[in-house]
């Protein structure tokens, strides 16, 4: 029987300061526990430039989440492997929060406001997007920004052109002081290792 191993956080953050990787991981674990699927090691899908747990070297999001498979809150398969995960596009019906709820986005019938910009700090292959991590998820500065993905895989007017369909690397947000202006709410992805 498959177990839940993926969700988008229902918890939001006005800024890009998530308390670093430790704070984001704690949020993943707390939300998983509250939803009834704790007991596993939950990690935020976030890349950083300076990871104290990695000799102050960069850490790629893809290296934090295990090797799969991952199932969402409805036990629908998100991806079997890292390769499958990083080859897929966003999908509003599949990339849901820990309660199985869709994230507001560009999909037909979505309520507003748009919140599909999911913080990752990552390139499409899951590696670090340098300079786009809100200072390793500790900054609420207007001078810093974060790379985000589209949980629904859609841009304006439901466009899937270029990077707009990417679940993990669609574009940079406006800045780390406010995650909302380009369609975000400071959400991030959580995976069970």
Z-matrix of the N, CA and C atoms (Angstrom, degrees):
N
C 1 1.457
C 2 1.525 1 109.09
N 3 1.329 2 117.46 1 125.84
C 4 1.461 3 119.49 2 179.31
C 5 1.526 4 111.30 3 -67.27
N 6 1.323 5 115.42 4 155.18
C 7 1.463 6 122.30 5 177.20
C 8 1.520 7 109.03 6 -119.65
N 9 1.318 8 115.83 7 150.76
C 10 1.460 9 120.36 8 177.11
C 11 1.521 10 108.89 9 -60.23
N 12 1.332 11 115.72 10 130.16
C 13 1.458 12 120.46 11 -179.80
C 14 1.510 13 113.51 12 -138.76
N 15 1.338 14 116.79 13 11.65
C 16 1.467 15 120.62 14 -178.26
C 17 1.519 16 110.34 15 -154.46
N 18 1.312 17 116.25 16 141.89
C 19 1.467 18 121.10 17 166.48
C 20 1.523 19 110.06 18 -163.33
N 21 1.333 20 114.39 19 161.26
C 22 1.458 21 122.73 20 168.47
C 23 1.524 22 105.08 21 -93.10
N 24 1.314 23 117.57 22 138.63
C 25 1.464 24 118.76 23 -178.30
C 26 1.526 25 111.71 24 -64.52
N 27 1.324 26 115.53 25 136.48
C 28 1.462 27 119.96 26 170.28
C 29 1.523 28 108.92 27 -78.08
N 30 1.325 29 115.95 28 -29.21
C 31 1.467 30 121.39 29 176.27
C 32 1.521 31 108.90 30 -68.77
N 33 1.310 32 115.53 31 139.80
C 34 1.459 33 121.09 32 -178.30
C 35 1.524 34 109.92 33 -118.55
N 36 1.325 35 116.02 34 167.38
C 37 1.462 36 121.85 35 177.57
C 38 1.520 37 108.40 36 -140.44
N 39 1.311 38 116.55 37 128.22
C 40 1.459 39 120.87 38 178.63
C 41 1.519 40 110.37 39 -63.81
N 42 1.340 41 116.96 40 -33.86
C 43 1.465 42 121.52 41 -177.59
C 44 1.524 43 111.07 42 -114.92
N 45 1.326 44 115.41 43 176.89
C 46 1.457 45 121.61 44 176.05
C 47 1.513 46 113.14 45 -86.17
N 48 1.326 47 117.80 46 4.28
C 49 1.457 48 121.59 47 177.46
C 50 1.523 49 108.36 48 -85.14
N 51 1.327 50 114.93 49 100.39
C 52 1.467 51 121.85 50 -179.26
C 53 1.521 52 111.99 51 -101.30
N 54 1.339 53 116.41 52 7.10
C 55 1.455 54 120.00 53 -174.62
C 56 1.513 55 111.63 54 81.20
N 57 1.342 56 116.12 55 27.24
C 58 1.463 57 120.95 56 -178.38
C 59 1.521 58 111.25 57 70.21
N 60 1.334 59 115.34 58 -170.74
C 61 1.471 60 119.42 59 178.45
C 62 1.520 61 111.58 60 -61.64
N 63 1.336 62 116.54 61 -39.61
C 64 1.464 63 119.82 62 -178.40
C 65 1.525 64 110.93 63 -61.89
N 66 1.323 65 116.96 64 -43.29
C 67 1.457 66 120.57 65 179.00
C 68 1.517 67 112.22 66 -65.15
N 69 1.329 68 116.21 67 -41.95
C 70 1.466 69 120.50 68 179.23
C 71 1.528 70 110.75 69 -66.64
N 72 1.329 71 117.20 70 -42.64
C 73 1.467 72 120.44 71 177.40
C 74 1.527 73 110.80 72 -61.58
N 75 1.332 74 116.05 73 -40.48
C 76 1.464 75 120.21 74 178.15
C 77 1.527 76 110.49 75 -60.51
N 78 1.333 77 116.29 76 -43.51
C 79 1.466 78 120.52 77 178.13
C 80 1.521 79 110.58 78 -60.18
N 81 1.330 80 117.30 79 -44.28
C 82 1.471 81 120.29 80 177.59
C 83 1.525 82 111.01 81 -57.78
N 84 1.323 83 116.64 82 -47.90
C 85 1.460 84 120.85 83 -179.32
C 86 1.515 85 112.81 84 -63.55
N 87 1.329 86 116.29 85 -41.30
C 88 1.468 87 121.65 86 179.71
C 89 1.527 88 111.06 87 -63.65
N 90 1.327 89 116.41 88 -45.99
C 91 1.469 90 120.16 89 179.94
C 92 1.528 91 111.49 90 -66.35
N 93 1.334 92 116.72 91 -40.80
C 94 1.467 93 120.49 92 178.29
C 95 1.526 94 110.59 93 -62.41
N 96 1.320 95 116.72 94 -44.70
C 97 1.466 96 121.43 95 179.42
C 98 1.526 97 110.46 96 -60.52
N 99 1.331 98 116.49 97 -46.43
C 100 1.465 99 121.00 98 -179.02
C 101 1.531 100 111.87 99 -63.92
N 102 1.333 101 116.70 100 -30.19
C 103 1.468 102 121.04 101 -179.86
C 104 1.526 103 112.40 102 -84.97
N 105 1.336 104 116.71 103 -5.37
C 106 1.459 105 120.02 104 176.83
C 107 1.509 106 115.08 105 92.63
N 108 1.337 107 117.75 106 13.67
C 109 1.461 108 119.19 107 175.40
C 110 1.524 109 111.88 108 -129.94
N 111 1.329 110 114.12 109 47.72
C 112 1.460 111 120.70 110 172.14
C 113 1.518 112 108.59 111 -79.27
N 114 1.312 113 116.47 112 -161.60
C 115 1.454 114 120.23 113 178.06
C 116 1.510 115 114.12 114 81.81
N 117 1.317 116 117.14 115 0.54
C 118 1.467 117 121.59 116 175.87
C 119 1.525 118 107.69 117 -121.72
N 120 1.316 119 116.47 118 163.46
C 121 1.466 120 121.09 119 176.74
C 122 1.524 121 108.26 120 -82.92
N 123 1.308 122 117.12 121 110.20
C 124 1.462 123 123.00 122 -178.93
C 125 1.519 124 110.02 123 -99.50
N 126 1.346 125 115.69 124 135.21
C 127 1.465 126 121.55 125 -179.01
C 128 1.521 127 110.01 126 -130.53
N 129 1.322 128 114.73 127 140.34
C 130 1.462 129 120.85 128 174.90
C 131 1.522 130 108.97 129 -74.35
N 132 1.316 131 116.38 130 138.76
C 133 1.462 132 122.22 131 176.31
C 134 1.528 133 107.03 132 -83.74
N 135 1.339 134 114.92 133 82.37
C 136 1.458 135 122.63 134 -178.88
C 137 1.520 136 109.20 135 -139.24
N 138 1.315 137 116.73 136 135.69
C 139 1.461 138 121.89 137 173.20
C 140 1.523 139 108.55 138 -94.93
N 141 1.339 140 116.05 139 151.19
C 142 1.469 141 121.42 140 176.75
C 143 1.521 142 110.07 141 -137.60
N 144 1.333 143 115.76 142 155.82
C 145 1.463 144 121.57 143 178.76
C 146 1.517 145 112.73 144 -87.32
N 147 1.341 146 117.36 145 -30.53
C 148 1.464 147 121.99 146 -178.23
C 149 1.520 148 108.77 147 -134.61
N 150 1.317 149 116.71 148 101.16
C 151 1.464 150 122.59 149 -177.26
C 152 1.521 151 108.79 150 -106.30
N 153 1.333 152 117.01 151 111.49
C 154 1.465 153 121.46 152 -179.19
C 155 1.524 154 111.43 153 -58.26
N 156 1.320 155 117.53 154 -32.53
C 157 1.465 156 121.49 155 179.57
C 158 1.526 157 111.98 156 -76.10
N 159 1.318 158 117.17 157 -5.83
C 160 1.465 159 122.99 158 -178.68
C 161 1.534 160 109.82 159 -125.41
N 162 1.326 161 116.62 160 40.08
C 163 1.460 162 120.59 161 177.97
C 164 1.521 163 112.93 162 62.91
N 165 1.331 164 117.12 163 28.90
C 166 1.465 165 123.56 164 -179.00
C 167 1.526 166 112.84 165 63.81
N 168 1.336 167 115.71 166 21.65
C 169 1.474 168 121.41 167 176.77
C 170 1.527 169 109.36 168 -96.55
N 171 1.333 170 116.69 169 168.98
C 172 1.467 171 119.52 170 177.05
C 173 1.531 172 111.67 171 -64.23
N 174 1.307 173 115.23 172 149.97
C 175 1.461 174 122.23 173 172.39
C 176 1.520 175 107.73 174 -129.52
N 177 1.321 176 115.56 175 129.75
C 178 1.458 177 122.00 176 178.56
C 179 1.526 178 109.77 177 -87.62
N 180 1.318 179 116.51 178 140.48
C 181 1.467 180 121.21 179 179.43
C 182 1.522 181 111.30 180 -53.94
N 183 1.322 182 117.71 181 -40.92
C 184 1.459 183 121.84 182 -176.85
C 185 1.528 184 112.32 183 -61.16
N 186 1.325 185 117.44 184 -25.14
C 187 1.460 186 121.19 185 -178.65
C 188 1.525 187 112.93 186 -86.64
N 189 1.320 188 117.51 187 -1.38
C 190 1.463 189 121.34 188 -176.72
C 191 1.524 190 113.18 189 -99.73
N 192 1.339 191 118.21 190 -11.11
C 193 1.473 192 119.17 191 -162.68
C 194 1.524 193 115.73 192 -113.39
N 195 1.319 194 118.10 193 7.93
C 196 1.455 195 119.41 194 -178.54
C 197 1.517 196 111.84 195 83.42
N 198 1.324 197 115.77 196 -163.60
C 199 1.467 198 120.00 197 -172.75
C 200 1.527 199 114.24 198 -118.25
N 201 1.326 200 118.06 199 3.14
C 202 1.463 201 120.91 200 179.03
C 203 1.518 202 111.65 201 87.45
N 204 1.317 203 117.06 202 179.18
C 205 1.467 204 127.86 203 -1.49
C 206 1.529 205 111.53 204 -75.11
N 207 1.352 206 115.13 205 162.77
C 208 1.459 207 121.85 206 178.87
C 209 1.520 208 109.47 207 -126.81
N 210 1.326 209 114.79 208 133.30
C 211 1.465 210 122.63 209 178.44
C 212 1.523 211 109.09 210 -118.89
N 213 1.334 212 116.42 211 146.81
C 214 1.461 213 120.01 212 179.65
C 215 1.531 214 110.73 213 -84.61
N 216 1.333 215 116.84 214 -172.79
C 217 1.462 216 121.88 215 -175.89
C 218 1.524 217 113.36 216 -63.90
N 219 1.323 218 117.35 217 -20.34
C 220 1.467 219 121.55 218 176.32
C 221 1.524 220 111.90 219 -95.25
N 222 1.320 221 115.73 220 7.09
C 223 1.464 222 124.52 221 -177.25
C 224 1.527 223 112.61 222 63.21
N 225 1.332 224 116.29 223 27.07
C 226 1.468 225 121.40 224 171.29
C 227 1.523 226 107.65 225 -85.23
N 228 1.318 227 116.68 226 138.49
C 229 1.459 228 121.52 227 -177.65
C 230 1.528 229 110.89 228 -68.96
N 231 1.328 230 115.94 229 123.28
C 232 1.467 231 122.04 230 174.89
C 233 1.521 232 109.05 231 -86.21
N 234 1.337 233 116.90 232 -47.64
C 235 1.468 234 121.91 233 177.65
C 236 1.520 235 109.14 234 -165.66
N 237 1.333 236 115.78 235 147.02
C 238 1.467 237 121.83 236 177.40
C 239 1.522 238 112.37 237 -81.56
N 240 1.337 239 115.95 238 -38.54
C 241 1.466 240 121.46 239 -172.43
C 242 1.525 241 110.10 240 -138.46
N 243 1.325 242 115.86 241 169.25
C 244 1.466 243 120.42 242 174.13
C 245 1.520 244 111.18 243 -58.66
N 246 1.325 245 116.82 244 -40.95
C 247 1.470 246 120.20 245 179.66
C 248 1.524 247 110.56 246 -62.41
N 249 1.332 248 117.13 247 -45.02
C 250 1.468 249 120.81 248 177.75
C 251 1.526 250 110.93 249 -61.86
N 252 1.324 251 115.77 250 -43.59
C 253 1.459 252 120.81 251 -178.79
C 254 1.523 253 111.34 252 -58.79
N 255 1.322 254 116.38 253 -45.78
C 256 1.459 255 120.05 254 -175.60
C 257 1.525 256 113.55 255 -83.66
N 258 1.320 257 117.28 256 -1.59
C 259 1.466 258 121.35 257 175.14
C 260 1.527 259 111.55 258 -99.08
N 261 1.319 260 117.04 259 -11.42
C 262 1.460 261 120.33 260 -174.04
C 263 1.532 262 111.34 261 -87.31
N 264 1.326 263 115.60 262 166.33
C 265 1.463 264 123.17 263 174.52
C 266 1.529 265 108.83 264 -103.15
N 267 1.319 266 115.78 265 168.62
C 268 1.453 267 119.86 266 173.50
C 269 1.519 268 110.31 267 -63.89
N 270 1.333 269 116.52 268 158.74
C 271 1.465 270 121.55 269 -177.17
C 272 1.530 271 107.76 270 -157.90
N 273 1.317 272 116.95 271 111.20
C 274 1.466 273 121.40 272 -175.70
C 275 1.522 274 112.89 273 -58.99
N 276 1.322 275 118.05 274 -33.25
C 277 1.461 276 121.48 275 -177.59
C 278 1.524 277 112.64 276 -80.05
N 279 1.320 278 117.51 277 -18.99
C 280 1.462 279 121.87 278 -175.64
C 281 1.526 280 112.96 279 -105.36
N 282 1.324 281 117.48 280 -40.54
C 283 1.464 282 121.74 281 -177.37
C 284 1.523 283 108.30 282 -91.85
N 285 1.331 284 114.25 283 82.17
C 286 1.464 285 123.27 284 -172.28
C 287 1.528 286 110.85 285 -114.71
N 288 1.334 287 116.55 286 170.01
C 289 1.460 288 119.41 287 -179.79
C 290 1.530 289 110.77 288 -79.25
N 291 1.331 290 116.01 289 -178.89
C 292 1.463 291 120.43 290 -174.45
C 293 1.525 292 112.78 291 -67.32
N 294 1.320 293 117.95 292 -14.44
C 295 1.460 294 121.66 293 175.27
C 296 1.518 295 112.93 294 -95.94
N 297 1.348 296 116.33 295 3.73
C 298 1.456 297 121.18 296 -179.61
C 299 1.519 298 113.93 297 82.99
N 300 1.332 299 116.74 298 11.03
C 301 1.464 300 121.08 299 -178.49
C 302 1.528 301 111.35 300 -87.94
N 303 1.339 302 115.00 301 138.99
C 304 1.463 303 120.65 302 175.54
C 305 1.529 304 109.94 303 -66.88
N 306 1.318 305 114.89 304 150.87
C 307 1.458 306 121.45 305 175.95
C 308 1.531 307 107.93 306 -89.51
N 309 1.324 308 117.43 307 131.56
C 310 1.469 309 120.56 308 178.09
C 311 1.516 310 109.54 309 -52.67
N 312 1.334 311 116.10 310 132.42
C 313 1.459 312 119.39 311 -177.99
C 314 1.507 313 112.26 312 -157.03
N 315 1.331 314 114.51 313 -145.09
C 316 1.461 315 121.41 314 -178.74
C 317 1.530 316 111.81 315 -97.01
N 318 1.332 317 118.18 316 2.39
C 319 1.456 318 121.35 317 -177.56
C 320 1.535 319 110.89 318 -70.17
N 321 1.322 320 115.32 319 152.17
C 322 1.469 321 121.72 320 -177.94
C 323 1.521 322 110.85 321 -57.64
N 324 1.315 323 116.20 322 128.12
C 325 1.456 324 121.44 323 178.40
C 326 1.512 325 114.71 324 84.49
N 327 1.319 326 118.30 325 2.45
C 328 1.461 327 120.73 326 -178.89
C 329 1.520 328 110.85 327 -65.81
N 330 1.328 329 116.35 328 135.82
C 331 1.460 330 118.14 329 171.41
C 332 1.528 331 109.14 330 -72.17
N 333 1.306 332 117.41 331 164.38
C 334 1.460 333 120.77 332 176.24
C 335 1.505 334 109.87 333 -99.65
N 336 1.290 335 118.60 334 172.30
C 337 1.462 336 126.10 335 -7.78
C 338 1.527 337 111.33 336 -77.72
N 339 1.330 338 115.88 337 162.49
C 340 1.464 339 121.14 338 176.70
C 341 1.529 340 108.61 339 -64.62
N 342 1.338 341 116.62 340 129.05
C 343 1.469 342 122.59 341 179.96
C 344 1.523 343 111.37 342 -133.82
N 345 1.321 344 117.66 343 24.95
C 346 1.461 345 121.25 344 -173.12
C 347 1.524 346 114.55 345 -79.67
N 348 1.329 347 119.25 346 -6.09
C 349 1.467 348 121.45 347 176.81
C 350 1.523 349 108.88 348 -75.39
N 351 1.327 350 116.59 349 107.67
C 352 1.460 351 122.48 350 -175.76
C 353 1.527 352 108.75 351 -104.16
N 354 1.328 353 116.93 352 124.83
C 355 1.461 354 122.26 353 -177.77
C 356 1.526 355 110.99 354 -63.25
N 357 1.346 356 117.03 355 130.83
C 358 1.470 357 120.80 356 176.66
C 359 1.524 358 113.39 357 -138.52
N 360 1.329 359 118.31 358 -34.92
C 361 1.466 360 120.88 359 -173.93
C 362 1.513 361 111.88 360 63.55
N 363 1.320 362 116.59 361 26.39
C 364 1.464 363 121.09 362 -169.82
C 365 1.522 364 113.10 363 -129.38
N 366 1.328 365 114.17 364 155.21
C 367 1.458 366 122.46 365 169.35
C 368 1.527 367 108.29 366 -82.15
N 369 1.323 368 116.89 367 172.30
C 370 1.464 369 121.44 368 -177.22
C 371 1.526 370 113.23 369 -59.67
N 372 1.337 371 117.55 370 -28.04
C 373 1.467 372 120.14 371 179.30
C 374 1.527 373 112.89 372 -86.53
N 375 1.328 374 117.02 373 4.38
C 376 1.460 375 121.09 374 177.62
C 377 1.507 376 114.64 375 88.64
N 378 1.332 377 117.00 376 5.76
C 379 1.463 378 120.73 377 177.82
C 380 1.525 379 110.02 378 -90.86
N 381 1.314 380 115.51 379 164.20
C 382 1.456 381 123.43 380 -177.61
C 383 1.526 382 113.08 381 -56.91
N 384 1.321 383 116.73 382 130.45
C 385 1.470 384 123.35 383 169.72
C 386 1.531 385 105.61 384 -95.43
N 387 1.315 386 116.29 385 94.30
C 388 1.475 387 121.36 386 -173.02
C 389 1.525 388 112.14 387 -54.49
N 390 1.326 389 114.32 388 136.72
C 391 1.453 390 120.98 389 178.32
C 392 1.515 391 114.77 390 77.38
N 393 1.323 392 117.78 391 5.11
C 394 1.469 393 121.21 392 -176.73
C 395 1.529 394 111.82 393 -127.86
N 396 1.352 395 115.32 394 49.18
C 397 1.465 396 121.16 395 -178.75
C 398 1.531 397 113.19 396 -127.14
N 399 1.315 398 118.29 397 18.45
C 400 1.472 399 120.64 398 -175.79
C 401 1.530 400 109.86 399 48.26
N 402 1.342 401 114.44 400 49.62
C 403 1.475 402 120.98 401 -178.84
C 404 1.522 403 110.88 402 50.55
N 405 1.322 404 114.17 403 54.52
C 406 1.467 405 122.00 404 179.08
C 407 1.525 406 112.19 405 59.90
N 408 1.330 407 115.36 406 39.16
C 409 1.463 408 124.53 407 173.77
C 410 1.525 409 112.52 408 65.85
N 411 1.358 410 115.16 409 33.58
C 412 1.463 411 120.83 410 177.34
C 413 1.526 412 112.17 411 -123.51
N 414 1.330 413 118.64 412 2.55
C 415 1.462 414 121.49 413 -172.05
C 416 1.527 415 113.19 414 -113.00
N 417 1.326 416 113.95 415 141.88
C 418 1.460 417 121.94 416 171.16
C 419 1.531 418 108.69 417 -118.93
N 420 1.315 419 116.69 418 33.03
C 421 1.463 420 123.14 419 -174.18
C 422 1.524 421 112.79 420 -86.73
N 423 1.333 422 115.18 421 146.78
C 424 1.463 423 119.98 422 172.73
C 425 1.519 424 110.74 423 -75.72
N 426 1.333 425 117.18 424 -11.40
C 427 1.466 426 122.03 425 -178.94
C 428 1.528 427 112.37 426 -90.22
N 429 1.322 428 117.96 427 -6.87
C 430 1.470 429 122.05 428 -179.17
C 431 1.528 430 109.16 429 -115.78
N 432 1.336 431 115.74 430 157.57
C 433 1.468 432 121.42 431 179.52
C 434 1.524 433 109.35 432 -141.22
N 435 1.327 434 115.18 433 171.01
C 436 1.464 435 121.09 434 -179.94
C 437 1.517 436 110.29 435 -134.04
N 438 1.328 437 115.96 436 145.32
C 439 1.461 438 120.85 437 170.96
C 440 1.525 439 107.50 438 -78.61
N 441 1.328 440 115.82 439 137.83
C 442 1.460 441 121.49 440 -178.78
C 443 1.522 442 110.03 441 -129.75
N 444 1.320 443 115.79 442 157.25
C 445 1.455 444 122.18 443 172.92
C 446 1.512 445 109.65 444 -113.70
N 447 1.323 446 116.85 445 166.33
C 448 1.465 447 122.36 446 177.70
C 449 1.523 448 109.04 447 -102.62
N 450 1.316 449 117.20 448 110.94
C 451 1.464 450 120.17 449 -179.15
C 452 1.524 451 111.88 450 -59.85
N 453 1.323 452 117.06 451 -29.92
C 454 1.464 453 120.09 452 179.65
C 455 1.522 454 113.11 453 -93.13
N 456 1.328 455 117.40 454 -5.88
C 457 1.464 456 120.69 455 179.20
C 458 1.514 457 113.74 456 69.17
N 459 1.330 458 116.30 457 23.09
C 460 1.464 459 120.45 458 -175.82
C 461 1.522 460 111.64 459 -130.27
N 462 1.330 461 115.18 460 141.84
C 463 1.449 462 121.75 461 173.02
C 464 1.515 463 109.83 462 -103.28
N 465 1.345 464 116.92 463 -166.04
C 466 1.459 465 120.14 464 178.09
C 467 1.528 466 111.57 465 -53.67
N 468 1.317 467 115.94 466 142.62
C 469 1.470 468 122.61 467 -178.70
C 470 1.526 469 112.33 468 57.73
N 471 1.331 470 116.21 469 30.24
C 472 1.465 471 124.07 470 179.46
C 473 1.525 472 112.96 471 60.42
N 474 1.315 473 116.28 472 29.15
C 475 1.465 474 121.24 473 179.34
C 476 1.527 475 111.19 474 -70.82
N 477 1.323 476 115.47 475 140.61
C 478 1.469 477 121.68 476 173.51
C 479 1.529 478 110.01 477 -114.59
N 480 1.332 479 116.53 478 16.49
C 481 1.468 480 121.40 479 -177.06
C 482 1.523 481 111.54 480 -66.01
N 483 1.319 482 115.14 481 143.67
C 484 1.460 483 121.05 482 175.38
C 485 1.512 484 112.42 483 54.20
N 486 1.330 485 115.44 484 -133.01
C 487 1.463 486 121.29 485 -176.98
C 488 1.526 487 113.15 486 -79.56
N 489 1.316 488 118.87 487 -5.03
C 490 1.465 489 120.68 488 -175.61
C 491 1.522 490 113.23 489 -58.87
N 492 1.332 491 118.04 490 -27.23
C 493 1.465 492 120.54 491 -179.66
C 494 1.527 493 112.71 492 -82.42
N 495 1.322 494 117.78 493 -6.72
C 496 1.466 495 121.53 494 -175.59
C 497 1.525 496 112.22 495 -70.10
N 498 1.306 497 116.24 496 128.76
C 499 1.462 498 121.57 497 178.12
C 500 1.525 499 111.71 498 -74.93
N 501 1.352 500 116.90 499 -20.47
C 502 1.463 501 118.54 500 -173.99
C 503 1.523 502 115.23 501 -126.38
N 504 1.341 503 119.27 502 -5.87
C 505 1.465 504 119.44 503 -176.27
C 506 1.530 505 111.84 504 -155.69
N 507 1.324 506 116.69 505 63.49
C 508 1.465 507 121.04 506 -177.63
C 509 1.525 508 112.59 507 -85.21
N 510 1.342 509 117.03 508 -41.66
C 511 1.469 510 121.65 509 -177.81
C 512 1.523 511 109.45 510 -174.01
N 513 1.335 512 116.51 511 174.05
C 514 1.465 513 121.46 512 173.33
C 515 1.523 514 108.79 513 -86.49
N 516 1.335 515 116.21 514 146.62
C 517 1.461 516 118.37 515 175.38
C 518 1.529 517 109.15 516 -78.95
N 519 1.323 518 116.71 517 177.76
C 520 1.467 519 120.02 518 -176.83
C 521 1.521 520 111.11 519 -67.14
N 522 1.331 521 117.00 520 -51.08
C 523 1.466 522 121.77 521 175.98
C 524 1.518 523 109.05 522 -170.20
N 525 1.320 524 115.77 523 176.35
C 526 1.463 525 120.52 524 -175.58
C 527 1.521 526 113.40 525 -88.68
N 528 1.336 527 117.19 526 -5.56
C 529 1.458 528 120.68 527 178.58
C 530 1.522 529 111.94 528 -77.66
N 531 1.332 530 116.44 529 -25.80
C 532 1.459 531 120.64 530 -178.11
C 533 1.527 532 108.37 531 -150.22
N 534 1.316 533 117.55 532 113.85
C 535 1.469 534 121.66 533 -175.85
C 536 1.526 535 113.19 534 -81.93
N 537 1.336 536 118.30 535 -5.95
C 538 1.463 537 120.82 536 -172.72
C 539 1.530 538 117.22 537 -84.25
N 540 1.345 539 121.41 538 -36.39
C 541 1.470 540 119.99 539 -165.44
C 542 1.526 541 117.65 540 -52.35
N 543 1.288 542 120.88 541 -33.78
C 544 1.467 543 120.43 542 -178.66
C 545 1.524 544 112.50 543 -102.21
N 546 1.322 545 117.72 544 11.29
C 547 1.462 546 120.13 545 175.59
C 548 1.508 547 114.79 546 111.99
N 549 1.323 548 117.30 547 33.86
C 550 1.458 549 120.26 548 -179.37
C 551 1.515 550 112.63 549 -123.38
N 552 1.329 551 114.94 550 178.82
C 553 1.460 552 121.91 551 175.90
C 554 1.525 553 110.10 552 -150.19
N 555 1.339 554 116.89 553 17.96
C 556 1.457 555 119.86 554 179.49
C 557 1.514 556 113.65 555 72.04
N 558 1.316 557 117.13 556 26.82
C 559 1.469 558 121.17 557 176.16
C 560 1.526 559 109.38 558 -84.38
N 561 1.332 560 116.24 559 160.78
C 562 1.458 561 121.06 560 174.15
C 563 1.521 562 109.03 561 -146.95
N 564 1.327 563 115.00 562 168.08
C 565 1.462 564 121.64 563 -178.94
C 566 1.524 565 110.11 564 -89.95
N 567 1.325 566 116.66 565 144.91
C 568 1.462 567 122.95 566 175.12
C 569 1.530 568 109.11 567 -123.89
N 570 1.329 569 115.29 568 137.27
C 571 1.466 570 122.05 569 179.19
C 572 1.526 571 109.59 570 -129.68
N 573 1.321 572 116.47 571 143.56
C 574 1.462 573 121.43 572 172.88
C 575 1.516 574 108.23 573 -90.16
N 576 1.322 575 115.83 574 132.22
C 577 1.460 576 121.70 575 179.65
C 578 1.514 577 110.45 576 -78.02
